[in-house]
Amino acid sequence: MYPLIMNEFIQQNLADVGVDMEVEVFEWNALTARSRAGAAAPENRGLAALNSSWNTMEPYNAFIRFADSKLVPPKGSNWGHINDPDLDALVAEVRKTPAGSTQDELLAQIDTKLVDQAVFLWIAHDVWPTALSPRVKGFVHPQSWYVDFSPVSVE
């Protein structure tokens, strides 16, 4: 139910700025197959974008799989066939840079390029659990797909 409501919300927001968007709903496995096929696949003719959620808890899922020109389908998730030598160079540098501030700076450069090129419509739809009562102790709002309830208590 949530994805349909979110897509209708996006559709209305885009209409408010003059963009006419048609929503086509797919069963999850069909959507996954369309995603894996890529934008240039015959079955995706007429589709301008896909709306799917993914985790962004590490560099590959957050950026690399979409920004690396070597990962166009069927080799990867670069659905839109993004092919930018600058992005490829940044991706190569990220892959050989250990996690830490230097890698974070490189990822920020990838993010900036993707935002500046408007290759994605970035949407945050936070439907994760939230603790509102001051009696709840130890709850940490999740920063990824995974929620750890083990430290949570109610006083």
N, C-alpha and C positions, 0 to 999 in steps of 0.2 A: 504494500500500500504506500509506504513512504516514497519509494522511487517515483511512482506516478505523480504523487502530490508535488514532489520536488521538480519533476520535469514540467509540470503545468505552471509552477511558480517561475521557473526559468523562462518558459515560453512567454508568459505575460510580461516579465521584466524586459525581455528582448523586444517584444511588441511595443513597449513603451518608448523605445529608442529607434523604432522603425525597422526592426528585423523580424521578418515573418519566418517562424520556425514551425515545422510540422513534426509531431512526435509519433514515432512508430514504436510500439511496444513489442519486445521479443521475450521469449522464454529464455531463462538464464543460459542454458547450454547452446541455444541458437545464437545468443549474443556473443558468447565466448567464441564460437566458431567464426562468426563474422569478424570479430576482433582479430583472431589469429590469421584470417585470410588477408587482412589489410585493405586499405582504401582503394587500391587499384584492382582488386578482385572483381570479376564480373558480377558476383552476387551482391556487391556493395555499390554498384552503379546507382547513383542518385542519393546515396547517403553522404552527408557532408561531415558528420561527426558521430561519435559514439559516446554515450554517457554511462560510465561504469566506475565503480569505486575501486580503489586499490590502497594498499598500505604504503606509507612513506617512511618506514622506520629505518631504512638503510639506503645507501646511495643507488644501488641497482634499481630497486622498485620505485624510488622517488624520482629519479631522473634518467639514469643511464639507458634503461630499456626503451625509453621514448626518444632520446636525443642522439643515440649512436646510429649513424647511417648504415652500419653493418648489420643492424638488427631489424631490418625491414622483414615483414613476413615472407616466407615461412620461417625465417631464422630467429625472429624475435617479435617484440611488441611495438615496434615503431610503425604503428598503424598508418599514420599520415605520410610516411616516407620522408621524414625530415632528413635533409641532406645539407648540412652546413659544416664546412671544413673547420671553422672555429669551434663549434660544438664538439666535433670529433676529436680535436686536439685537447680540449678540456676534459672530455671523457677519458682519453688515453692517460692524461696526467692524474686524474682521480684514481684510476685503476692501479697506479703504481705508488700512490701516496697513502701512507697509513692514516687511519682515523685520527682526527685531531683538528687543531685550528687551521692548519694549512689545507687539509682536505675540505674543511668547512668553507674556506674562502673560495676554493675551486667550485664547489657545489653552488655557492651563492652566485658565482659568475654564470654557471649554467642556468640557474633559475632566472637570473636577470635577462639573459638572452631569450629564454623561452617566453617570458612575460613580455618583453619588448617586441618579439615577433608575433605575439598573440596566437601561438599555436594551440593553446588550451584556454578554455573558459574555466577559471579556477573557482571552485565552489566548496564551501565548508558547510556541511550539514551535520551538526553535532547532535547525535541522538544517544550518546553514551550515558551511563548512569551518573548521577550527580547527587552528592550528599548536601542537603540544605540545613539539616538540624544541627545545632551546636552540640547536641549529645553524641553525634557521630564523631569518632576519633580514628585517626590513622588512614582516612580515605585520601588517596591521591588521584586527582582527575587523570584519566588515561591519556597518554600522548600517542597511542597507537591503537591497533585493533584489539589489544589484549588488556584485560583488567585484572589486577591482583587484589582480591578481596581478603587475602590472608591477614593483613595487618589491621583490618577494620574491626572496630568494636563500638558498642552503643552503651553509654553510661546512663 
